[in-house]
Amino acid sequence: TMSPPSSAEHRNDIVGYITAVFGLSQALTALPLGYFADRLRNGRSRVIAFGGLITLVASLFNVALILYVGDLTSSRPINLSAFLAAYMVDAFLWGVEGGVIEGPVEALFADSTARGKRALAYTRLETTKLLSYTFGSVLCALWFQAGDDEWTIAGMASIILTGVALDGSLFWIMFLFDDEKSLPESEDAEEEPRGGAEDGETEPAGPRLPHWFGHRRAMPTILFLSDVVFSLGSGMTVKFFPLYFKNDVGMSPSEVLYISILTPLLLATAYPLAEYVSRFLGAVQTVVLSLVIGLAHFYVMIIFEESLLTRPYLLVGIYVVRTVFLNVYGPLCTSILMDHVPREERARWQGLSSITDFGWCGSAALGGVLADKYGYAHTFLITAIFQTVGTAGYCLLLPLVPRTREESTRENNAEEDPPSREEHANDLEV
């Protein structure tokens, strides 16, 4: 319903504040880390190794905090303010680690993948991530069902402790990256025969932006600004959907986790399908289509929420479809961006995604306050409006990014071989 929560025991704003600190740390460190990764010799691997140290420190700090929370069954009092301050410090450290993953690691991944093959590579990467998330959710669901399947501090602390320990134990992997093992620049830009050229002549196969739009930077800038607007809306609600299912729908921990299992499984299936469709429909066209379908389901979920609350399984179904279509475009957008920015600037451009994450996380603080004051449905509506505006921004890319590689080649040939003055004069005479 559109009414505010009846109980004050649920503090959505605290979740929002911690999330905002995580995003703030990414925003403050993303560009400096990206700059060093681009400019230093072997900069990517050196910055990633620094991220490994941060991961270790953040994990140990997080484990200490969780052990403290897990001991709350005793009668000793807790200083909530001090605990939240410490948790925000830890969130800041995890934000720095997230900035390393979003920037230098993703840039090195792009450097190691040939142009024209990045969409498939990013699809496989995101699919692997989703399958790991699903496996974690399955373990959580089994954990809860083996117990009382209730929302208890001790139970949730045990699960979080296990996840943090696993995450932190892998810090050493971040010391194994090596810039020199990425593709040489000559192989980074895939080449193919140039139409109308003599044998042996080649040109980069990547698309060029039309001159009428002005600067080549326009495409990544539009993509970045659209991401920012979209993320501002998403951040208001993404962290609160589990709380929504818990508080308003009345689901148990295992039921909420079943949603967390089903959604990434379907999304993992949708990723390769979207990449396949983009080969024929076009990358940007596929992005826009998926967003329109997802937003349509989101508006249905908002408008008919009161009725859907009496049919929780239908509500969950609409939510899952909405979530899949509003997230399936990610690898395609990353591929478009990496194909249109110079190799030596990729870490900085990829680092800008951390600033996008800050907008996402910063708006979570506002979303928590709005959810406490007005209820979840009002916050969902604001999110949908922001995402609609962001989708309109993605539409601006339609004339800029060639729909197929054949169109890309034709544009390249047209730009490289303009008509001579004599040919132009003959055209005018005709």
N, C-alpha and C positions, 0 to 999 in steps of 0.2 A: 504494500500500500504506500501512499504518499505521506503517511503520518510519521513523525519522528519516533525513534525507539522509546518504549515506555519505561525502560530500565536504564539507570545511569551506571550500572556495573560494567558495561562494555565500553572500553576506552579506545575507539577507533583512532583518535587523534594521536595517541602515543605511537601506534604503528606507523602513522603518517610521518611523524617527526623523525623517527629512526630511519625510515626510508629516505627522507629528505637529506639527512646527513650523509647517507651512503652516496646519493647522487651528487651532493655538493663536493665531496672529496674527488669524485671522478671528474667533475667539471674543472676543479682547480688544478688537477695534475695531468689531465689528458693532453693538452697542448704542449706543455713542457716535455713530457715523456715522448710524445710524438716527434717533437723537434729534435731531441737527442737521438731518437731511433733513426731519424732520417739523415742527420748530419754527421754523427760519429762513425768512425770506422767500425764495422760489425756492430753498429748501434742497436739494431733490433735485438740481437741475441744478448747484448750487455744489459739493455733495459729489461728484457724478459727475465734475466737472472736476478736483477734487483727485485722484480716482482715475486720471484721465488722466495726471497728473504722475507718480504712483506707477508706472503702467504703463511710462512712458518710462524712469524710473530703473531699475526692475527688469529691463527688457529689456537695457539697456546693460550692467548688471552681469552678467546671465546670459550675454550674448555674450562678455564678457571671460573668464568661467569656462570656457565651452565651447571657446574658442580655446586656452586653457591646456591643457585635457584633450586636444584634438586634436593637440597637439604632443608627446604622450607617446611617440611613436614614437622620439624621440631617446633618448639614453642618460642624460640628466640625471635625477637623483633627484626624487621628488615628496614633499612633506610632506603626507601623507594627512590628518592631523588638521586642519591649517590649511585645506586645501582643503574638507573637509567642513564646518568652521565657517563658511567663506565661503558655501558652498552653502546652509547653513541660514539665513544672513542673507538671501540672495536668496529663499529659500522664504518667509520672513516677509513680505518685500515683496509677493510674488505673493499671499500670503494676504490682505493688506490690499486689494489690487486685487480679489480674489475677493469680499471682503466688500462692496465697493461694487457689484459686479455683482449679487450675491445680494440686497442690501438696496435701496438707493435706485433702482437701475435697474429692478429688478422691480416696485417700488412705483409708479414713474412709468408703467411699462407697464400696471399695473392701473388707475391713474388715467385712462388713455387708452382704456380699454375699458369698455363699458357692462355692467352686471350682466346676467346671463343669456346673455352672449356670450363670457364669459371662458374657458370650457372649450375652445371652438373656437379662440380666440385663442392660448391657451397651447399647445394641440396643434400649431398651425402654427409657433409659436416653437420648440418642442422638436424638431419635425420638421426645421426649417431647420438647427438646431444639429447634429443627427445627420447630415444630408447633408454638412455641412461636415467633420465628423469622418471620414466615410467617404471623402471626396475626399482628405483628408490621408493616410489609411491606404493608399489606392490609390497615391499618389505614393511612399510609403515602400516598398511592396511592389515597385514598378517599379524603385526605386533599388537595392534589394538584389538583385533578379534580374538587373539589368544588371551587377552585380559578382559576388562569390564567394558571395553568400547565406550569409554566416557572421556570427557575433556578434563583431564587432571594435570596438574603441574608436573608431578613426578613422571607420568607417562610421556608427556611431550618433551620434557627435559632429557629423558633417556634417548629418545629418537633424534633430537637435535644434536646431542653429544656424539652419537654414532656418526651422523652425517658430517659434522665438523671434523671429527678425527679422520675420517676417510679423505675429506678434502685436503686437510693439512698434510696428510702423509704423502701426498703426491707432489710436494713442493720441489723435490729434487729433479723432477722431469723438466722444470723450467730452466735448469742449468744445461740442458742438452741441446738447445736450439743453436743453429749455426747459420749465419747469413751466407757464408760462402757455399753452402749446399743448395741454395735457391737457384732458380733458372738464370742463366746469363741474360743480360738485357736484350741481346739479339734474338733470344728464344721467347722472351716474355711477351713480345708482340708477335702473334702468329702471323705469318705472311702467306700470300697466295698469289697466283699469276694475275697480273694486271690486264684487264680487258683492253685490247687494241695495242698492247705493247709488244715489242719484239721479244723473242724467246729469251728467257733468262732474266728479264726485267721483272722485278717484283715491287709491291708496295704494301704497306701495312693494311691488313684487312679490317681493322677497327673502324667504326663509323666516325665521320666528322660532322660537327654541327653545321647546319646551314648558315651562310654568311648573313642572311637577313635577320637572324636573331642577335647577331653581334659577337659577343665573346664566348670562347669555348668554355669558360668557367660557368656560363649560365646554367648548364645542365646539372652539374653537381651542386650548385648553389640552390637551385629550385628543389632538388631532391632533399637537401639538408633542411631547408626551411619547411618543406612539407612534413618531413619527419618530426621536426620540432613541434609543429602544431598538433600533429597526430599524437605524439607522445604526451603532450600536455593534457590532452583529454584522457588518454589511456591510464596515465598515472593516478588519476583521481579514483579509479575503481579497481584496477587489477589486483592490488594487494587486499582488497576488501571482499572479493567474491567468496573466498572460503568463510569469512565472517558472516557474510550475507546468508550463505547456505546453512551456517550454524545457528545464527540468531533469528532470522526471519523465516526460513524454511523449516528449521528444527531438525536438521540432519545430524546423525552421529558422526564421530571421527572417521570411521571406516567408510561411510557413505560419501563423505566429502572426498576422501582419498580415491574412491572408485571413479569420481569425476576426474580427478587428477591423473588417473591411469588411462581412462578412455580418451580424454582430449589429446594428449600427446601421441597416443597410438594412431588416432585418426589423422593427426597433423603429420606424423611421419609418413603415412601413406599418401597424404595430399601433396607433400613436397615434390616427389618425383613426378606426380601427375601434372602439377603446375608447370614444372620445368619442361615436360613433354609438350603440353599445350602451348607454351610460349614459343616453341620452335615454329609453329604454324600461325598462331594468332599474333605473336609479338610479345616481348617481355613487358612493356608498359601496358599494353592492352590487357594482358593477363592480370597484372597488378590491379588495375582499375576495376576489372570485372569482379575479382575476388573481394575487393573492398566494398563494392556496391551490394553484393550478395550478403556479406557479413553484416553490413549496416542495416539492411532490410530486416534481418532476423533480430538485430539488437533493438530496433524500434518496435517490433512486435513484442519483444520481451518487456519493454518499458510500458507501452500503451496498455497491454493486457495483463500487467503484473498481478493485479488483485485477483483476477480470475485464475491465472496460472498458479498462484500460491496454493490453490485447492487441488491442483493437478501437478504435483512436484516433478513427476517423471517427464511430463510434457515440457515443463519449464527447463529442466536439465537438458533435454534434447535440443531445445532452441538455443540454449546457452552454448552447448558444445558446438553446434553448427556455426553459430556466430563467432566463437573463438577460433575455430579452424580457419574460416575464410578471412578473418581479420589478421591472421598471423602467417598465412601460407606464402605471402608475397615477399617475406624477408630475404631469402637467398637471392631472388631475382633482383631486388633493389641493390643489394651488396655487389652483385655481379656487374650491374650497370655502372655503379659508381667506380669500381676498380678498373673497368674498361675505359673510363673517360678521364682519369686523372693520371699525371705522370708518375712513373715508378718512384722517383725520389721524393714525392709528396704524399704517398699513400698512407704512411703512418700518421701524418697530421690530419689528413681528411678522415681517416678511420677513427682518429682520436676525437674528432668532432662528434662522433656518435656518443661519446661519454657526456658531452654537453647536452645532447639530446636526452640521454638518460637522466641528467640532472633535472631537466624540465619534467621528465616522467616522474622522477622521485620527488621533486619539489612540489608538484601538484598533488602528490599523495598526502602531504600535510594538509593542504586545503580540502582534499577529498575526505580525510578523516574528520575534520571539523564539520563539514557539511553533512556527512553521514550521521554524526552525533546530534546535530541540530535539526535536520530536516528529514532524515531517513535515507536509505540507500537509493530509492527510485529517483529522487531529485538529482542525486549525484550521477546516476547512470545517464539521465537525460542530458546533462551538461557534457558528459563524456561523448555521447553520440553526436552532439552538435560540433564539438571540436574535431572529431574524427571525420565528419562530413566536410568541414572546411579543408582539412588535410587532404582528403580524397580529391577535392577540386584542385588542389595544388599539384597532385600527381598527374592530373589530366593535362597540365601544361607541358608535360614531357612527351605527350603523344606526337607532336610534329617534330620533335628534336631527336628522338632515338629511332633509327630505322627499324622497321618491323621485322625484316629478315636480313640475312647476310647478303643476299642478292641486291637488295635495295642499298645496303651499305656500300657495296662495290660500285654500283652505278653512281652514287653520290661522290665517291672518291674520284672516279674517272671524270665526272663532270667538273669537279674542282681542279683536277690536275691538268685537264686538256680543254681549256676554254677556247671558243672559236676564234680564229685569226681575224684581223681587221678586214681582210678581203672577204672572208666568208660572211662576216657580219654585214658588210656592205651589200653583198649579193642577197642576203636575206631581206634587207630593207627594200631592195629594188623589187623583189618578188611581191 
